[in-house]
Amino acid sequence: MNYKNYSDKDLEEAYISMIDYSGKASKEILFEIDNRGGIDAFLSMLESNKINKKEIQRITKEVYDLCYDYSDLDFIKQFIKSDILDSDELDKLVNSKFNEYQAILSDRAINQKTIYGSLIGMTVGIIISLMFYAFIINLFGRFIYYPIVAVYFICYLTIKLITKQTRNNSFVFISSLMGTVLTLLCLYFFYN
């Protein structure tokens, strides 16, 4: 196999996979590693990347834990220190993880927009789902059950489109489920 076109990250993943599965690396990959600076430099890069990943995971956990109690980014930054990452990398990582956590919180928040948007989205989703199911019934000539999953997704997507919140929000999830059940009840009354 030719590893010349592999990026350093791809080469690293290929090497790790070979070591994990067979316990040794192929001659071709070792040749490419030698062309890129040698096995010692490559192994030290692997170790460095492993240490960086652990440090990033540690910092991410610390940021999330602090965000749970505090909402001031500057206040949180004063508690996060790293001997491995430089100050710019640390600052970018803390900002990124803080913003991620804030996005998660806003996605899970239930406010008026969530409630009204979910109800409107559920209504629109039910109407679209009824049209979809009427088409399916006319196409197959009978009621079939597997498009029920599509009904849920139609209800969920219309709610998500209106509220801009995902199913991680409990109200969005419950509204999507209720829309699916109401669609099935409407179908039951229409076709019985």
N, C-alpha and C positions, 0 to 999 in steps of 0.2 A: 504494500500500500504506500502511496506517496503522501508524505506529511508536509511537504514544502508549502502547500497552500493553506495549511492550518494556522489559525491565529494562536497566540501563546495560550490563551484560555482553552481553545479547542484541543491543543496539544496536551495541555495539563489534564484535561478531562479524559482524553484517550489513554494517556499514561496511567492515570489512577484506575481507570476501568480495567486495563490489562493486568495491573498488579493485583487488583481485587479479585479478578476472575481466574487468572492462570498462575499468579504468583511471580510472573516474570514479564519483562517487556520484550517486544519483538526487535529484531535487528534494525528494521527500517526506522522505528521510532527512536531508538537509541542513536542512530546515525543522524537523524534530524536534530535531536537534542544536542549532540556534539557540535553540529554546525551552528547552533544558536548560542554557544558559549560553554558547553560541557555539562556533564551530569551533576557535578558538584554545585554549579550555579543554579541549575534547574531545581535540584532538591532543596537548596536553600530558599529559592523563590516559592516552592510549594509550602515549605514550613512557614515562611513569612505570610503567605496568603491565608494559611490555616489560622495563624495567630490573629491576623486582621479580622477574619470572619468571626472569631470568638469575641474579639473586642467590640466589634460592631453589634453583635448580639447582646453583649453585656450592656452597652450604652443604650441600645434600643429598649431593653427591659427597664433600665433606670429611668429613662425619659418617660416611658409609659407609666411607671409607678409614681413618678413625681407629678405627672399630668393628672393623675387620678385625684391628687390632693390640691394642686396649685394650677392656676391658669395663666400665670405670668411667665412668658418665655425667658425674660432676663433673669428672673428669680431662679428658674430651673437651671439655666446655664451656669450659674455660680456653683452649683452642686456637682456638676458633671465634669470629671477630670479624666485624662487619658495619658498614659506614658507611651503608648504605641502610636496613636494618631497625632499628626501635627495640629496646631490650633485651627487652621483653616478647614481641614477635613473634619475635625471635631465640631466646629461651628456649623458647617453644612449639614452634617449628620444630625445634630441636635435639632436644627431648624426643620429638616425634612421629617424627622420622626415626630416632632411636635405638631407639624401641619397634618401629618397622617392621622395622629390621634384626634386632633380637632375635627378633621373630616369624618372620622368614625363617630364622634360624639354628635355632630350635626346631622349625620345620617340616621342615627338612632333617636334623635329628639322628636317628640310628638308635640306638635304645635297646631295652631288653627289651619295653617297651610296643609299640613299633613292630613288632618281630619277631613277638611272640605275637599281637598284634592283627591284623597282616596275615595270619598263617596262619589264624586263626579267621575273619576276614573273607573270605579266599579260599575257605575251605570253605563258608561260608554262601552266598557269591556263586556258587559252583559249583552248589550245590543249587538255588538260586533260578533260575539260568540254565538248568539242566537242565529244570526245570518249565516255564520260559518257552519253551524250544526244543521241548519235547514238545507244548506247546499250539500252537506255530507249525506243527509237522509235522502234527499232527492237523487243524489248520485248513486247510492247503493240500494235504495228502495227499502231500507229498514234502519232501525236504530242500532248503532254499534258503539262500543264502549271506549275503544282506544283513543278517539279524538278528545276525550276528557282532559288529557294532559295538555293538549293544545288550548283548550278553553282556559285552563289555569294560566298558561303563559300569555294568552291574549289579555286576560284580566290584569295580570301582573304588569305587563308591558304598558298598558294604558295608564295604570296607576303610577308607574315609575316615570312615564313621560310627563305626567302632570305634576307630581310632587317632587321629582328629581331625587327621590330617596329609594333605596334598594329594599329587598326583602329582609335585610338585617334589622329593619325597623319593624317592630312587632305589629304596629297598626297597619302598615302596608301589607305585611304577610297575611294577617287575619282578614283584611279587606279583599285580598286576592282570593283567598280560600272561600270567603263568603260569596264573592262574585261567582265562583265556580259552582258552588252549591245552589245559589239562586238560579243560575242558568239551567242547571239540571232539573230543578223544580219546575221552572217555566216550560222546559221541553216536555216534562212528564205531563203537565196539564194540557199542553197544546196537542200532544199526540195520543192522548188517552180519552 
